[in-house]
Amino acid sequence: MKLCRFNGDRLGCVENDTVYDVTAALNALPALRWPAILGDPLIRHLDILREAVGVARRGANAQKLDEVRVHSPLTNPSKVMAAPANYRLHVEQDTKDAGVDAGVHRMALEGVDRPAEYYGLFLKAASSVVGPTEGVQIILPDRRTDYEVELAVVIGKPGHSIQREHALSHVAGYCIGLDMTVRGKEDRSFRKSPDSYTVLGPAFVSADEIADPHALTLSLWVNGERRQHSSTGAMTLDIPELIAIASTMYTLQPGDVILTGTPEGVGAVAPGDEIRAACSGIGEMSVRVTQHPSSLT
């Protein structure tokens, strides 16, 4: 099942290049009450929703996916976690760029074979999550902002201290993720958490649709030029390891996101650029880069 949020508050079922309006399925979700339960309601109640989507799909209005405004399929993750330097070639090649290194990263990674295990995962503000339609808004125009394409893992079942062998049973599905980052010496969580610096889309793809999440091809283009192209099989730590590490510190909640790291080829973008990101089995999304309104005054 592939689900997207489109045109503001519509729920879509994606089949090939067509989106079917199954918004009526949202009536199956329990009413929200205060205090709200942590996690994204769509993912927490995915089993209920799956049946309702099947019913709503019959006779649903259809539109081409490229004719609608696509937003993040997740609206309320309790946290976004990310794995640092989880592709070996990213470490070996990209940190040679002084703009990426910022005088700290290459030294910190020297001799560290498994950075995500050594340093742990870092957090990004949940408020940084947007969809392709919202795009990326450059927050500091005098600083370098880079793209990083990643596989985003969406947690489906709560858990703490999850063992590796049980980890994939806690996965609801996957999205493409753009982990945008301001380069510099500040803590990663600070530089990677501005509004719009976590782009998720174009759809949430349930785990049963992906035979092997470690055999997917990730690609990214800027203004039509391919910059990143790799396989999720090149991760240093795989998805079960990342889930196990994250859950030693946090109780994972439905809708929580783990960004699994980026391959080599990261680089800067500027207002006016267009990013296109693709992942086999999930789809592709186009994201416009603009300037944050606060930096225009």
Secondary structure, DSSP 8 states (H G I E B T S, - for coil): -EEEEETTTEEEEEETTEEEE-GGGGGGS----SS--SS-HHHHTHHHHHHHHHHHHTT--EEEGGGS-EE-S-S--S-EEE-TT-BHHIIIIITTSHHHHTTTHHHHHTT-S-HHHHH--EEE-GGGEE-TTT-EEES-TTS-EEE-EEEEEEE-S-BSS--GGGGGGGEEEEEEEEE-EE-SSS-HHHHT-STT-EEEEEEEEEGGG-S-TTS-EEEEEETTEEEEEEEGGGBSS-HHHHHHHHHHHS-B-TT-EEE----S--EEE-TT-EEEEEETTTEEEEEEEEE-GGG--
